[in-house]
Amino acid sequence: MNMRTNKLFNRRKTRREFLGDCGKMTGIGAMSSMINLSMTNKVMAQRTPADFAGDYKAIVCIFLGGGNDSFNMLTPSDTKASTVIEGNTEYDDYLESRGRISIAADSMIDITTNSGEDYHVHYSMPEVVDMFNAGDLSFLANVGTMVEPITKAQYQNGSRERPIALASHFDQSKQWQNSVPNMRAGSLAGTGWIGRMSEILNDTANNGATLNANLSPGGNNLVQTSASSRPLPLVGGAKGFDQYNAKLDLKQVIDDDLELQYASILQNHYNHIRQTSVGNNNALELVERETEINTVFPGYDEETGQYSNPISSQLIQIVKYIKSQAQFGHQRQTFYVSFGGWDAHTRTLASSQTKLAQLSQGMAAFNEALKEIGYHDKVITYTASDFGRNLYTNGTGSNHGWGGNHMLMGGPINGGEVLGQYPSLSLYGDNMVNAGTAVPTTSVDELHASIASWFGVNNDSEMEAILPNIRNFWAAGQAGTPISNFLA
């Protein structure tokens, strides 16, 4: 026992110290609750680490903050007749609804799904089209936050529950991440669907892992947050300890402090967290510096060492972490990428042209890099956003909507398809309300459940703990995924 510990035991405590220790006992109670939750998850899962051995899988969420105008990203074909206006094609309906923010068909890129449906893709996304044609990527049509299935009529007469605060950036971005659109407060609203999934799988899938399985080059986020842990934020890479490593005198002082043992359980636990943080940072910094990736990511400036593409630096970090995952003992990992600036109330055509190009190029490089390191069939990447946008223009932009189109990428995905149900884009269509807001035909829960099922979650009480509303969309025990033809 060191001198600091002897002093703690031998001297009388002040009233303030006594009350402080009472607070620490409350903290121990909270820790006990976390331990009980972990034990519950172990019982629920009924798995062993051997069930995951040699079966590495990862999920990458690319969050498009602000609300992607995705009905210009994927538009209907001019070869299919309108179901709403006689004599129109579906593309004619799109032109009439979008007005001055529509895109001419002959400037877009034509695609045909494996099932024979024709669509147009934004002209700034040739890399996405190449991945689509190669079977590496699919679109998911008209997906959005939902409490339960809802039609246009039910929306208008109020007979079905709607998500809280539709069209609110704050609420909808949270609901995409926590999958509880009918709650604003409480333990579920404060955790993400990936975080809750990690609580269930982590003890067996990542048994003995030496690093947080939820890494976030995009910074702090809700989707990877659980009741007992937060994601490890790695904005700009593992560079938080530069001064610690550079100044030997400072490093020695900190190292000496980290070796101390305390009488308080919580103080020791805090010190362990600090030790782990230093060790993890050094290990990740080594991975970033020494892991070789030959795939060229767009926007790199050799003079500055920086990327002009907003997602390139995040995605190349992730590739390096995945390539090095064996040294940390993971069989399941998740990653979060943040890409903001999609709230285009004005100049949407110019803004989308730039951002969709950056997204397309970044995703294509990531796809090739995963092939390079041999992990292409082990990773699912999906896009998410606050909401889709209103079809009818406000002048040169578009306002907040509801349903929107998204992308799914990776070897496990059934590529070359437009999954879900693409709606009529006529303002008078069966899924349009409020002058061009699309009522979703696929729920965020169905998307998350489809990914979770591939990740190893059972469609029973496990799925319900992760997605509390899932039974409104998918029956317990049903095999496969709630989105048809989701997996290859």
Beta strands, then each sheet from edge to edge (+ up, - down):
strand 1: 57-64
strand 2: 74-76
strand 3: 109-112
strand 4: 118-121
strand 5: 137-144
strand 6: 214-216
strand 7: 232-233
strand 8: 300-301
strand 9: 306-307
strand 10: 332-339
strand 11: 379-385
strand 12: 389-393
strand 13: 398-400
strand 14: 404-409
strand 15: 418-420
strand 16: 432-433
strand 17: 437-438
strand 18: 442-443
sheet 1: 7+ 6+ 10+ 1+ 11+ 14- 5+ 15+
sheet 2: 7+ 6+ 10+ 1+ 11+ 14- 5+ 18+
sheet 3: 2+ 4- 3+
sheet 4: 8+ 9-
sheet 5: 12+ 13-
sheet 6: 16+ 17-
end
